Amino acid sequence: MKEKKQRTKLTREQIKNLQALEPDALPLAEGAKDLLDMLPEEDEFESPHYDKPVPGEGP
């Protein structure tokens, strides 16, 4: 006896509930543009410039 692959199929109601909770978590529709790709590229995680403390200066 061959085992059939079981697939989980979400009902339309479940999909609507998920969209209400987290609309950005669902995959984009085909041909839709990701709004994050439209933002100008900036390195948000770049650390600010840090100067090493000079001995004798500061608190």
N, CA, C and O atoms as a printed pandas DataFrame, in Angstrom:
     atom_number atom_name residue_name chain_id  residue_number  x_coord  y_coord  z_coord
0              1         N          MET        A               1    0.836   -1.187    0.000
1              2        CA          MET        A               1    0.000    0.000    0.000
2              3         C          MET        A               1    0.882    1.251    0.000
3              4         O          MET        A               1    1.742    1.413    0.865
4              5         N          LYS        A               2    0.662    2.120   -0.964
5              6        CA          LYS        A               2    1.452    3.350   -1.022
6              7         C          LYS        A               2    0.823    4.406   -0.124
7              8         O          LYS        A               2   -0.395    4.572   -0.063
8              9         N          GLU        A               3    1.707    5.108    0.569
9             10        CA          GLU        A               3    1.198    6.195    1.410
10            11         C          GLU        A               3    1.010    7.443    0.562
11            12         O          GLU        A               3    1.886    7.830   -0.210
12            13         N          LYS        A               4   -0.121    8.046    0.719
13            14        CA          LYS        A               4   -0.372    9.291   -0.002
14            15         C          LYS        A               4    0.206   10.446    0.813
15            16         O          LYS        A               4    0.105   10.487    2.039
16            17         N          LYS        A               5    0.809   11.370    0.092
17            18        CA          LYS        A               5    1.329   12.550    0.781
18            19         C          LYS        A               5    0.150   13.397    1.239
19            20         O          LYS        A               5   -0.741   13.745    0.464
20            21         N          GLN        A               6    0.181   13.706    2.503
21            22        CA          GLN        A               6   -0.896   14.538    3.025
22            23         C          GLN        A               6   -0.473   15.999    2.937
23            24         O          GLN        A               6    0.602   16.377    3.401
24            25         N          ARG        A               7   -1.313   16.789    2.351
25            26        CA          ARG        A               7   -1.046   18.219    2.239
26            27         C          ARG        A               7   -2.070   18.965    3.077
27            28         O          ARG        A               7   -3.250   18.619    3.129
28            29         N          THR        A               8   -1.576   19.983    3.718
29            30        CA          THR        A               8   -2.508   20.807    4.477
30            31         C          THR        A               8   -3.034   21.892    3.557
31            32         O          THR        A               8   -2.275   22.657    2.961
32            33         N          LYS        A               9   -4.301   21.936    3.463
33            34        CA          LYS        A               9   -4.926   22.945    2.623
34            35         C          LYS        A               9   -5.718   23.881    3.533
35            36         O          LYS        A               9   -6.623   23.466    4.256
36            37         N          LEU        A              10   -5.345   25.146    3.470
37            38        CA          LEU        A              10   -6.030   26.113    4.315
38            39         C          LEU        A              10   -7.352   26.516    3.675
39            40         O          LEU        A              10   -7.460   26.677    2.459
40            41         N          THR        A              11   -8.340   26.673    4.528
41            42        CA          THR        A              11   -9.620   27.153    4.018
42            43         C          THR        A              11   -9.517   28.656    3.777
43            44         O          THR        A              11   -8.620   29.318    4.298
44            45         N          ARG        A              12  -10.427   29.177    2.998
45            46        CA          ARG        A              12  -10.410   30.621    2.721
46            47         C          ARG        A              12  -10.562   31.421    4.007
47            48         O          ARG        A              12   -9.977   32.493    4.157
48            49         N          GLU        A              13  -11.354   30.888    4.932
49            50        CA          GLU        A              13  -11.559   31.575    6.213
50            51         C          GLU        A              13  -10.248   31.631    7.001
51            52         O          GLU        A              13   -9.925   32.659    7.596
52            53         N          GLN        A              14   -9.501   30.541    7.006
53            54        CA          GLN        A              14   -8.215   30.518    7.704
54            55         C          GLN        A              14   -7.237   31.503    7.074
55            56         O          GLN        A              14   -6.483   32.171    7.782
56            57         N          ILE        A              15   -7.247   31.594    5.755
57            58        CA          ILE        A              15   -6.356   32.525    5.066
58            59         C          ILE        A              15   -6.720   33.963    5.428
59            60         O          ILE        A              15   -5.836   34.786    5.666
60            61         N          LYS        A              16   -8.013   34.266    5.470
61            62        CA          LYS        A              16   -8.440   35.615    5.853
62            63         C          LYS        A              16   -8.000   35.929    7.275
63            64         O          LYS        A              16   -7.568   37.046    7.561
64            65         N          ASN        A              17   -8.109   34.948    8.170
65            66        CA          ASN        A              17   -7.677   35.156    9.550
66            67         C          ASN        A              17   -6.182   35.423    9.615
67            68         O          ASN        A              17   -5.738   36.287   10.371
68            69         N          LEU        A              18   -5.404   34.690    8.830
69            70        CA          LEU        A              18   -3.957   34.901    8.808
70            71         C          LEU        A              18   -3.618   36.272    8.239
71            72         O          LEU        A              18   -2.723   36.950    8.745
72            73         N          GLN        A              19   -4.320   36.681    7.200
73            74        CA          GLN        A              19   -4.072   37.995    6.606
74            75         C          GLN        A              19   -4.386   39.103    7.601
75            76         O          GLN        A              19   -3.695   40.121    7.642
76            77         N          ALA        A              20   -5.411   38.907    8.393
77            78        CA          ALA        A              20   -5.778   39.911    9.384
78            79         C          ALA        A              20   -4.705   40.001   10.470
79            80         O          ALA        A              20   -4.400   41.086   10.965
80            81         N          LEU        A              21   -4.141   38.858   10.831
81            82        CA          LEU        A              21   -3.110   38.851   11.871
82            83         C          LEU        A              21   -1.799   39.434   11.370
83            84         O          LEU        A              21   -1.211   40.300   12.017
84            85         N          GLU        A              22   -1.352   38.969   10.238
85            86        CA          GLU        A              22   -0.032   39.354    9.721
86            87         C          GLU        A              22   -0.080   39.393    8.204
87            88         O          GLU        A              22    0.291   38.415    7.554
88            89         N          PRO        A              23   -0.526   40.494    7.627
89            90        CA          PRO        A              23   -0.686   40.539    6.170
90            91         C          PRO        A              23    0.626   40.377    5.406
91            92         O          PRO        A              23    0.627   39.864    4.287
92            93         N          ASP        A              24    1.743   40.807    5.994
93            94        CA          ASP        A              24    3.022   40.728    5.294
94            95         C          ASP        A              24    3.662   39.344    5.373
95            96         O          ASP        A              24    4.663   39.085    4.705
96            97         N          ALA        A              25    3.093   38.458    6.182
97            98        CA          ALA        A              25    3.707   37.145    6.361
98            99         C          ALA        A              25    3.337   36.182    5.233
99           100         O          ALA        A              25    4.003   35.165    5.038
100          101         N          LEU        A              26    2.302   36.496    4.510
101          102        CA          LEU        A              26    1.872   35.604    3.440
102          103         C          LEU        A              26    2.663   35.883    2.167
103          104         O          LEU        A              26    3.102   37.011    1.948
104          105         N          PRO        A              27    2.846   34.888    1.343
105          106        CA          PRO        A              27    3.591   35.106    0.098
106          107         C          PRO        A              27    2.873   36.103   -0.809
107          108         O          PRO        A              27    1.649   36.229   -0.781
108          109         N          LEU        A              28    3.667   36.803   -1.609
109          110        CA          LEU        A              28    3.102   37.793   -2.523
110          111         C          LEU        A              28    2.384   37.101   -3.676
111          112         O          LEU        A              28    2.748   35.998   -4.084
112          113         N          ALA        A              29    1.378   37.758   -4.179
113          114        CA          ALA        A              29    0.693   37.240   -5.359
114          115         C          ALA        A              29    1.653   37.317   -6.538
115          116         O          ALA        A              29    2.570   38.138   -6.546
116          117         N          GLU        A              30    1.441   36.471   -7.521
117          118        CA          GLU        A              30    2.336   36.456   -8.676
118          119         C          GLU        A              30    2.301   37.806   -9.379
119          120         O          GLU        A              30    1.228   38.336   -9.668
120          121         N          GLY        A              31    3.479   38.357   -9.650
121          122        CA          GLY        A              31    3.563   39.632  -10.345
122          123         C          GLY        A              31    3.466   40.837   -9.424
123          124         O          GLY        A              31    3.650   41.970   -9.870
124          125         N          ALA        A              32    3.177   40.611   -8.133
125          126        CA          ALA        A              32    3.093   41.733   -7.194
126          127         C          ALA        A              32    4.498   42.182   -6.800
127          128         O          ALA        A              32    5.420   41.373   -6.695
128          129         N          LYS        A              33    4.636   43.474   -6.588
129          130        CA          LYS        A              33    5.944   44.002   -6.204
130          131         C          LYS        A              33    6.033   44.066   -4.686
131          132         O          LYS        A              33    5.083   44.461   -4.010
132          133         N          ASP        A              34    7.175   43.677   -4.168
133          134        CA          ASP        A              34    7.408   43.779   -2.739
134          135         C          ASP        A              34    7.724   45.234   -2.427
135          136         O          ASP        A              34    8.646   45.811   -3.003
136          137         N          LEU        A              35    6.961   45.826   -1.519
137          138        CA          LEU        A              35    7.168   47.239   -1.208
138          139         C          LEU        A              35    8.533   47.486   -0.576
139          140         O          LEU        A              35    9.085   48.579   -0.697
140          141         N          LEU        A              36    9.076   46.480    0.093
141          142        CA          LEU        A              36   10.406   46.646    0.682
142          143         C          LEU        A              36   11.466   46.824   -0.395
143          144         O          LEU        A              36   12.471   47.498   -0.170
144          145         N          ASP        A              37   11.251   46.228   -1.558
145          146        CA          ASP        A              37   12.214   46.368   -2.652
146          147         C          ASP        A              37   12.192   47.774   -3.239
147          148         O          ASP        A              37   13.137   48.187   -3.911
148          149         N          MET        A              38   11.125   48.498   -2.987
149          150        CA          MET        A              38   10.996   49.835   -3.555
150          151         C          MET        A              38   11.656   50.904   -2.684
151          152         O          MET        A              38   11.841   52.037   -3.129
152          153         N          LEU        A              39   12.009   50.556   -1.461
153          154        CA          LEU        A              39   12.671   51.515   -0.577
154          155         C          LEU        A              39   14.097   51.753   -1.050
155          156         O          LEU        A              39   14.729   50.845   -1.588
156          157         N          PRO        A              40   14.614   52.972   -0.854
157          158        CA          PRO        A              40   16.016   53.201   -1.214
158          159         C          PRO        A              40   16.920   52.352   -0.326
159          160         O          PRO        A              40   16.640   52.150    0.856
160          161         N          GLU        A              41   17.986   51.868   -0.902
161          162        CA          GLU        A              41   18.869   50.992   -0.137
162          163         C          GLU        A              41   19.747   51.802    0.800
163          164         O          GLU        A              41   20.512   52.665    0.367
164          165         N          GLU        A              42   19.630   51.519    2.066
165          166        CA          GLU        A              42   20.476   52.130    3.085
166          167         C          GLU        A              42   20.867   51.017    4.035
167          168         O          GLU        A              42   20.105   50.083    4.280
168          169         N          ASP        A              43   22.045   51.137    4.550
169          170        CA          ASP        A              43   22.483   50.132    5.507
170          171         C          ASP        A              43   22.015   50.559    6.890
171          172         O          ASP        A              43   22.674   51.347    7.567
172          173         N          GLU        A              44   20.874   50.029    7.295
173          174        CA          GLU        A              44   20.303   50.403    8.582
174          175         C          GLU        A              44   21.133   49.878    9.745
175          176         O          GLU        A              44   21.074   50.406   10.855
176          177         N          PHE        A              45   21.898   48.844    9.479
177          178        CA          PHE        A              45   22.591   48.180   10.568
178          179         C          PHE        A              45   24.045   48.612   10.681
179          180         O          PHE        A              45   24.815   48.029   11.444
180          181         N          GLU        A              46   24.416   49.627    9.924
181          182        CA          GLU        A              46   25.782   50.118   10.004
182          183         C          GLU        A              46   25.945   50.832   11.339
183          184         O          GLU        A              46   25.141   51.695   11.693
184          185         N          SER        A              47   26.976   50.474   12.069
185          186        CA          SER        A              47   27.171   51.090   13.376
186          187         C          SER        A              47   27.668   52.522   13.197
187          188         O          SER        A              47   28.377   52.819   12.236
188          189         N          PRO        A              48   27.300   53.403   14.115
189          190        CA          PRO        A              48   27.751   54.791   14.007
190          191         C          PRO        A              48   29.268   54.881   14.160
191          192         O          PRO        A              48   29.901   53.995   14.734
192          193         N          HIS        A              49   29.830   55.950   13.645
193          194        CA          HIS        A              49   31.280   56.143   13.724
194          195         C          HIS        A              49   31.692   56.229   15.191
195          196         O          HIS        A              49   31.064   56.938   15.978
196          197         N          TYR        A              50   32.726   55.519   15.547
197          198        CA          TYR        A              50   33.184   55.489   16.932
198          199         C          TYR        A              50   34.636   55.922   16.978
199          200         O          TYR        A              50   35.495   55.332   16.323
200          201         N          ASP        A              51   34.901   56.959   17.760
201          202        CA          ASP        A              51   36.282   57.407   17.973
202          203         C          ASP        A              51   36.796   56.770   19.248
203          204         O          ASP        A              51   36.118   56.765   20.276
204          205         N          LYS        A              52   37.998   56.234   19.169
205          206        CA          LYS        A              52   38.592   55.645   20.363
206          207         C          LYS        A              52   38.886   56.757   21.368
207          208         O          LYS        A              52   39.313   57.845   20.983
208          209         N          PRO        A              53   38.660   56.489   22.643
209          210        CA          PRO        A              53   38.937   57.521   23.644
210          211         C          PRO        A              53   40.438   57.819   23.718
211          212         O          PRO        A              53   41.279   56.930   23.588
212          213         N          VAL        A              54   40.735   59.081   23.929
213          214        CA          VAL        A              54   42.130   59.507   24.054
214          215         C          VAL        A              54   42.480   59.478   25.532
215          216         O          VAL        A              54   41.752   60.050   26.343
216          217         N          PRO        A              55   43.579   58.827   25.903
217          218        CA          PRO        A              55   43.966   58.799   27.321
218          219         C          PRO        A              55   44.149   60.219   27.854
219          220         O          PRO        A              55   44.745   61.071   27.195
220          221         N          GLY        A              56   43.633   60.455   29.045
221          222        CA          GLY        A              56   43.763   61.765   29.670
222          223         C          GLY        A              56   42.575   62.668   29.394
223          224         O          GLY        A              56   42.433   63.706   30.040
224          225         N          GLU        A              57   41.710   62.295   28.445
225          226        CA          GLU        A              57   40.518   63.101   28.159
226          227         C          GLU        A              57   39.277   62.340   28.609
227          228         O          GLU        A              57   39.281   61.113   28.714
228          229         N          GLY        A              58   38.245   63.075   28.865
229          230        CA          GLY        A              58   36.992   62.437   29.237
230          231         C          GLY        A              58   36.816   62.348   30.739
231          232         O          GLY        A              58   37.640   62.871   31.488
232          233         N          PRO        A              59   35.772   61.705   31.186
233          234        CA          PRO        A              59   35.465   61.632   32.627
234          235         C          PRO        A              59   36.441   60.792   33.415
235          236         O          PRO        A              59   36.294   60.652   34.630
